[in-house]
Amino acid sequence: MTSSPPPPDRYAEKPMYMLLDCYVLWSIGELSDELDAKLTVITPSLKSAFKVDGDDWRQIVAAGMQLPDDFSDEVRRLWRDNVERFEAAGARAVPLDFARAFVDEAFPL
């Protein structure tokens, strides 16, 4: 699958978007193992930055952003709806494009 490259300043201006994009991709089962491993390595730094407890980066992001308990479920539901709309139009939904659009809409930083 291809996706649009991020604007050059997307993460430079809003570094939190990188974590949120990854969280959304994880929620829909589309986060790469490589990126998940990199986030796992920085878990202690995230814990310190957010000043929250958690065993992994996902818990820390969820707690730090005060996400509701059913947030990932809602993201998955919206992803499935999005996939269905795209398929009905004869197109293919792109996970990264969905994640970016979702984050931009849900977290106007």
C-alpha positions as CSV (number, residue, x, y, z in Angstrom):
1,M,0.0,0.0,0.0
2,T,1.2,3.5,-0.7
3,S,0.4,6.6,1.2
4,S,1.1,10.3,0.9
5,P,4.3,11.4,2.6
6,P,3.8,13.5,5.6
7,P,4.2,17.3,5.1
8,P,7.8,18.0,5.9
9,D,6.9,19.9,9.1
10,R,4.2,17.6,10.4
11,Y,6.2,16.1,13.2
12,A,8.7,18.9,13.5
13,E,5.9,21.4,14.4
14,K,3.7,18.8,16.3
15,P,5.9,16.0,17.6
16,M,2.9,14.5,19.5
17,Y,1.3,13.7,16.1
18,M,4.0,11.0,15.6
19,L,2.9,9.2,18.7
20,L,-0.8,9.7,18.0
21,D,-0.4,8.5,14.4
22,C,1.4,5.4,15.7
23,Y,-1.3,4.8,18.3
24,V,-4.0,4.9,15.7
25,L,-2.0,2.6,13.4
26,W,-1.6,0.2,16.3
27,S,-5.3,0.4,17.1
28,I,-6.2,-0.7,13.5
29,G,-3.5,-3.4,13.4
30,E,-1.3,-1.5,10.9
31,L,1.7,-0.4,13.0
32,S,4.9,-2.0,11.7
33,D,6.8,-4.3,14.1
34,E,9.9,-2.1,13.5
35,L,8.1,1.1,14.6
36,D,6.5,-0.7,17.5
37,A,10.0,-1.9,18.7
38,K,11.4,1.6,18.4
39,L,8.5,3.0,20.5
40,T,9.1,0.2,23.0
41,V,12.7,1.3,23.4
42,I,11.7,4.9,24.2
43,T,9.0,3.8,26.7
44,P,11.0,5.0,29.8
45,S,11.4,8.4,28.2
46,L,7.7,8.6,27.4
47,K,6.8,7.6,30.9
48,S,9.0,10.4,32.2
49,A,7.7,13.0,29.7
50,F,4.0,12.2,30.4
51,K,4.6,11.7,34.1
52,V,2.2,8.7,34.1
53,D,2.5,5.0,34.9
54,G,2.3,2.3,32.3
55,D,4.0,-0.8,31.2
56,D,4.3,0.0,27.5
57,W,4.2,3.0,25.2
58,R,0.5,2.4,24.3
59,Q,-0.6,2.6,27.9
60,I,1.5,5.7,28.5
61,V,0.2,7.5,25.4
62,A,-3.4,6.6,26.4
63,A,-2.9,7.8,30.0
64,G,-1.0,10.9,29.0
65,M,-3.6,11.9,26.5
66,Q,-6.4,10.9,28.8
67,L,-7.9,8.7,26.1
68,P,-11.2,7.0,27.0
69,D,-11.0,3.2,27.7
70,D,-12.8,2.5,24.5
71,F,-10.7,4.8,22.3
72,S,-9.0,2.0,20.3
73,D,-12.4,0.3,19.8
74,E,-13.8,3.5,18.4
75,V,-10.8,4.0,16.1
76,R,-11.2,0.4,14.8
77,R,-14.9,1.0,14.1
78,L,-14.2,4.1,12.2
79,W,-11.4,2.4,10.2
80,R,-13.8,-0.5,9.2
81,D,-16.4,2.1,8.1
82,N,-13.7,3.9,6.1
83,V,-12.6,0.7,4.5
84,E,-16.1,-0.2,3.5
85,R,-16.7,3.3,2.0
86,F,-13.5,3.1,0.0
87,E,-14.3,-0.4,-1.2
88,A,-17.8,0.6,-2.3
89,A,-16.2,3.3,-4.4
90,G,-13.8,0.9,-5.9
91,A,-10.8,2.3,-4.0
92,R,-8.5,1.1,-1.3
93,A,-8.2,2.7,2.1
94,V,-4.6,3.6,3.1
95,P,-3.9,3.1,6.9
96,L,-1.4,5.9,7.2
97,D,-3.6,8.4,5.4
98,F,-6.5,7.4,7.7
99,A,-4.3,7.7,10.8
100,R,-3.1,11.2,9.8
101,A,-6.7,12.4,9.0
102,F,-8.0,10.9,12.2
103,V,-5.3,12.5,14.3
104,D,-5.7,15.9,12.6
105,E,-9.5,15.8,13.3
106,A,-9.5,14.4,16.8
107,F,-6.4,16.3,18.2
108,P,-6.2,19.8,16.7
109,L,-2.9,20.7,18.4
